[in-house]
Amino acid sequence: MTLPRLLRTTSFRFAVLYALVFTISVAALGAIVYVTVRTALEEQMALRIEGEIETLAQEYRTQGLEHLVAAVSARLGARERDALEYMLVLQDRTLVTRRKLPLPTTDGWSIVTPATEGRTSDEEASPLYLRTVTLEGGVRLAVANDLDWIDDVQEAILSTFAWALGATLVLALASGIWLSARFLRGLDGMTRTAAAIVAGDLQSRVLISSRNDDFDQLGRAFNSMLDRLAVLMDSLKQVSNDIAHDLRTPMSRLKQNLDETARGAATIDDMRSGILNATLQVDEILSTFSALLRIAQIEAGTRRAAFSPVDLSELTTLLAGDYGAVADDRSQTIATEIEPLVWVEGDRDLLTQLIVNLVENAIRHTPDGSRIVVGLAKRQDDVTLTVADNGPGVPDAERERIFRRFYRLEQSRTTTGSGLGLSLVAAIAELHGASVTAHDNGPGLRIEIAFPLKAEA
């Protein structure tokens, strides 16, 4: 995990972007604070100078010039911190001041620099904020304050914000590198797992920590996807094996029939009979492949977009009635126990296929005289479709296997069919979010399809 790779991660770029935004924000805040503080300090200084001038002017008006000179001289003699500068110019041009200030020709506010007398060559003159007024009798009074202390305050503010910016940048870069390292650790784990899957290790999974952070949630989703992929791969392998096993017999019979027709057909009628048998066998094989294709399309979930409310009570009643005549041919009876007005959200054609397959399966695999019951009821947790019979049933160990493709019981191998009917039922039920279970009907078999209540229209 090299530094250049860390610097190229999205998390590090986000950290740098955050640091940039924070830097701009702090700079803007610093500028606002800088201007606001300087304005406030200058206003405070102006109020102080104005107050001092007002006090001295009042003393001059009430106690005369001598008192004013004494008051200014006393203030000049004081060595207080942040002391004001005074300058008094009398009518005879006499100056009362600590250091000579360049007075402007007009009264008002100004910024001045003290004269150079008494100052060394390397001593920098500090600018003064000065207010000049002319009193009665032509006496000019000037009061000033040094601006250095305001500059010191602003320098401290700028220094504080500079340190804050520097610390922010350092912390942002450090946190960016740390976050990038965590990001890459999680990403490397998923990358290693994906590489192992590509290499053929379908059991490899992403390690999940106890932090339950975003990477753990992503890892769980990734593992769920791999679990689903493993199931699909196992299903594909099973289908391939089933096709190779169950289609070998009809393909062999077809080839044998064609060979016998080619070698032994003595007349046109024999040739036609052989071709007709071959056509029937091809139709059976094509029907099997068509069922497989239909199952694959259903499992892909593309039909879910066409879901709409379906009156399952009306549909079940209609199909059970249609197959009553088929059951009568075998002296079988079809009874119904269907609750009215049961609606589900689904594909009407596929639900029709599901019910047809269940009823046909019961008719085909039960002996003459059997009774078949088709039921539909709304229960507390689901909507349940039931097809039950009193035939020979299915052994306990075989019930979970009857929904696999091409799976057929030994006693059923002499009957027609491809072994895909119940597989198609299971695929349609899964598409609708329903569960399929097989139970002992004592005697016979009972298959239940439980649709969740959220699927009810």
N, C-alpha and C positions, 0 to 999 in steps of 0.2 A: 504494500500500500504506500506508494511513493507520494511525495509532496505535490509534484505537478498534477497527479491524478486527483488529489484532494482539492486542489485549487480549481479543477474543472467541473466539480460537482454542482448540482443545482442548489444544494443547501448552502454551500460557500458563497455562491453568487447572491443568494437571498441575504446572507449575512452582510456581504459588502454593500448591497443595495440599502439594507436597513441602516448600516453605518453612515452611508452617504446622506440618506434622508435625515438621520439624527444630527449629523454634522451641520447640514443646512438649517435645521430647526434651531440648534444651539447657536449658530452664528446669527440667525435672525433675532433670536431672543437676546443675545449679547448686544447686538446693535440697538435694540429697543431699550434695554437696561442702561446702556452707555448714554444714549441721548436723554433718557428720562432722568437719570441721576444727575447728569451735568446741568440740565435745565433746573432741576430742583435745587441743586447747590448754588447755582448762580442767582436764583430767586431769593434764596436764604441770605446770600451775601449782599444782595441789593437791599433787602429789608434791613439788614444790620447797618449798612452804610447810611441809608435814609434815616434810620432812627438816631444814629449818632449826629448827623447833620442837624436834624430837628432839635435835638437836645442842646447842641452848641449854639444854634441860632436863637433859641429861646433864652439861654443864659446871656447872650450878647444883648438882646433886646431889654432884658430886665436889669442886668448888672453892669453893662458897659463893656468897652473894649478891653480895659485892663484885665477884667475877670476872664474875658475870652482868651486873651493871650496866656494868662496863667493856667487856664483849664487845658488849653492845647499843649502848653509846655509840660504840664503834669502828665498828660497822656503820653507825650513823646518820651518822657523819662521812664515810664513803666516798661518792664521787660517781660510782659506777659506772652504766653504762647499764642500764636496766631493774632498778634497785636495789629491794629490798624495803623496805616500811615496817614499823617496829617500834614497839611501845608497851609499856612496862613500868610496871605500877602496884604500888607497894610497900605495905606494911601501913599506913604513915602517909599513904597517899594521894599519895605523891610520884610524879610522872610522869617517865618517861624516854622522850622521843619527839621526832621532828622536827616533826610537826604533830599536833595533838590529833585523835584518832579517836573517834567515838561508839561506845564499847564496849557490846555487848549485855550484858544481865544474866546470861545463861547462856552456858556454854562451847559451842563448836561453830563451824560455818561460817555466814557471813553476808556480805551485800553492803552496804557502808556508804558514805556520802559524807563527806569530811573537813569539819571545822568551818570556819566562815567567817573566823576570825581570820587575819590576814596575807594575805588574798586580795583582790585588787581586785574592784570591782563588776562589771566586764565579763569577768572570768576565770571560765570555766566549770569547775566542780568535776568531776573524773573519779571515777567509782565505783571502789571497791576491793573485792577479794575477800579476805575476812579470816577468820582462824582464831584463836580465843581458847581458852586453857587456863589452869587454875589450878594453880600449882605448890605444893609443900609450904611451909607457913608463910603461906599466904594470898596469895602473890605471883601476880599475873595477868600473863600474857605473851600479847601479840597480834602476829601477823605477817600482813602484807597485801601484795598486789601489785595494781598498777594494771591495770584492764581495757581501757585505751585501746589497747594494742598488739594485743590480740585483735580489737578493733573495726577497727583499721587493716588487719589481715590480711584480715578478712572483707570490708571495703570494697574491697580490691584484688581479691579473688576476684569480687565482684559486678561490679566495673568490667570485669574481663577477660571475663566471660561476656556482659556487655552489649555490648562491642565485637564479640565473636564473633557474637552474634545480629544486630547491625546489619550486619556484613559479610556474613553469610549471607543476610539479606533482600535486600541490594543485589545480590549475585551471583545469587541466585535470580531476581529480577526481570529482571536483565540477560540471564541465560541464557534465561529464558522468552521475552523479546522476540526474542532471536536465533533460538531454535528456532522461534518462531512465524513469523518472516520466512522461514526455510528451508521450513517447512511450506507457507506460502502461495505461495512461488515454485513448488514442485512442484505444488501444487493448481492454481495459475493456468495452468501449462503444460497440465495435463490438461483444464482448463476450456476453454482456447483451442482445443485439439484437438477436443474434443467439439462446440464451437460451429462449427468449420470443417466437421466431418462433417455436422452438421445443415444447414449452408448448402449442402451438396452436394459438398464437396471430400472424396471418399472416400479419397484418397491421403494425407491429412494424418496424421501420426503424432507421438507424444510423443517429445521428445528424451531420449536416454539418456546419462547421464554415465559417467565411468570410475570413480566411487566405488563402484558396485555396492551402494548402500544400499537401504533399504526402498522409497524412491520409485522407484529404478531397477527393482527387481523388480516393483513395481506397474505401472510404465510398460511393462515388457516384457509383462506379462499383458494390459494394456490394448491394446497394439499387436497382440498375438496375437489378441485378440478382434476388433479392427478388421480384421485380415487375414482372419479367418474370415468376418466380416460382408461384406467385399468379395467373397470367393469366393461366398458365398450370393447376393449381389446379382447378380454376373455369371451365376451359375447360373440365377437367376430370369429375368434378361433373356434368356438363351439359351433357356430353356424357353418363354418368351413368344414369342420369334421362331420356335422350332421348332413350337409349336402353331399359330401363325398361318400358317406355311408348309405343314406336313404335314397339318393338318386342313382346310385350304382345299379340297384336292382331293376328299376324301370328302364334305365338306359340299356342295360344288358338284355332285358326282354325285347326291347325295340330292335336292337341289333340282331338278336337271334331270329326274331320274326321276319326282318328284312332278308336275312341270309336264307332262311327256309323258303321265303317267297321267291327269291332270286333263283334258288337251286331246284325247288320242287314244284313250282307252279306249272301244271301241265296245260291248263286251259286259261282262257280270259277270266272266267269266273273265279278261279283260284287266285289269279293275280289281283283281281279287284278285292277279294276277301282279305288277302294279305295286306294290301295297301290300306284298306279300311281299318283293320286292326292297328296298323302302324299309326294311322292318323289319330285314332282314339288314344293311343299311348302318348303321342306327341302332345295332344290336348291336355292330358293329365300332367305331363311334365311342365308345359307352359302355365297351367293353372297353379302349379306349385311355385314356379318362379314369380308369377304375378302376385301371389300371396306374400312371398318374401319381400318383393319390392314395396308392396303396400305397408307391410310392417315397418320397413326402413323409413318410408315417408312419414308414417305416424310418429315413430320414435324421434324423428328430426324436429317435430314440434311445429312444422309449417302450417298445419291446419288450425292451430289455436287462434290465429287471427280472424277466422271465420266464425267464431263462437257467437251464439245468440240464444235467447231464452227458448227452451224446448219443453213442451208439455209431455213429460215422461210417462204420465199416467195414460194419456191418449195414445201415445206411440206404442207402449207395451200392450195395451188392450187390443189395438189393431193387429199387431204382429202375432200375438197369441191366437187371435181368431183366425188369421190367415193360415196358420200351421195346424189348426184343428183338423182340417180335411186330410193333411198328410199323416197325422197321428191316427186318424180313423182307418186309413188303409192298413195299418198294422195293429188294429184293434186296441190302440193306445188312446188315453184320454188326456186332455190338457185342461186343467182347472186354473182359475185365476183368483188371486186375493190381492187386488190392486186398489190402493187408496186413491181417491180422486184428487185432481188438481195439485199434483206434485210436479213442480217445475225445477229444471236445472239449467245451468248455463253450459252450452256445449255445441257440438257439431251434430246436426240431426242425422246426416247420412252415416257418420261413424257410430252413433248410438244405435241406429237401426242395424248396422252390421254386428255390433256387440250382442244385441238381443237375439238376432237370427242365429248367430253362431252358437250361443248357449242353448237355444231351443233345439236346433238341429243336432247338436252334440248329445243332448238328452234323448232325442228320438232314435238316433243311430245306435247308441250304445246301451239301450235297454231292450229287453225282450218284448215280444208281443203281449199285449194285455197290461202293460205297465201304466202307471199313473204319473203324470208330470204336473207339477204345480208351479205356476209363475206368479211371484208376489212382488209387491212394491209398497213400501211403508216409510213414513217420515218418523224417525226416532228422535231421541233427545239430542244426539250428537251428529247424526248424519241422515242421509236418505239412502235406503237399502233396497237394491234390486236382487231378487232371489229366484233361482231356477233349481227346483229340487225334484228328484225322482225316487222311485222305490225299486230300482234295478239292482244289479250286482254290486254297485259301488266301486270304490277304489281303495286298495289297502293303505293303511296309515303311512307307511314308508314311501308310498308313491304319490301322495296327494300334492306335495310341493313341486313335483317334477312335471306334472301334466301341463303346466303352462310354458314349458320349454319347447323350443322349435323342434319339430319332427319327433317329439317324444310320444310313444304309443305303448299302451300296455300289451302284454303278450296275447291276451284274448281278443284284442282289438285289431291285430295285424291282418286278420282275414277280412275285415270290413274295409269299405272304400274310405278314402280320405288321405290327406298328406301329413296329418299330425300338426297342422299349423292353425287350426281353428281357435283353440284356447290361447295360443301365443298371440294371435291377433286380438283376442279379447283383453289379454293383459296389457298389450300396447295401447289400446284405445282407453282403457281404464286409467293407465298412468298419465296419458295425455290430459285427461279430465281431472287429474288429482285424486282419483278414487283408488281404493285398495281392493284387491281380489283375494278371496280366501276360499278354500275347499274344505268341506266338513262332512262327517259321517251323518247320513240322514236316518240311519237305523231302521230299515235297510235303505241302501241307495246312496246317492251323492247329492249334496247340496252346495251350490256355488253362490257366494254372496258378493255383490259389488257395492261397496259403501262409498257414496259420494259425500264429500264434506259439505257442511251447511253453507259455507261461503260460496259454494258453486250453485246454490239454489237461487233461482231468479226471484 
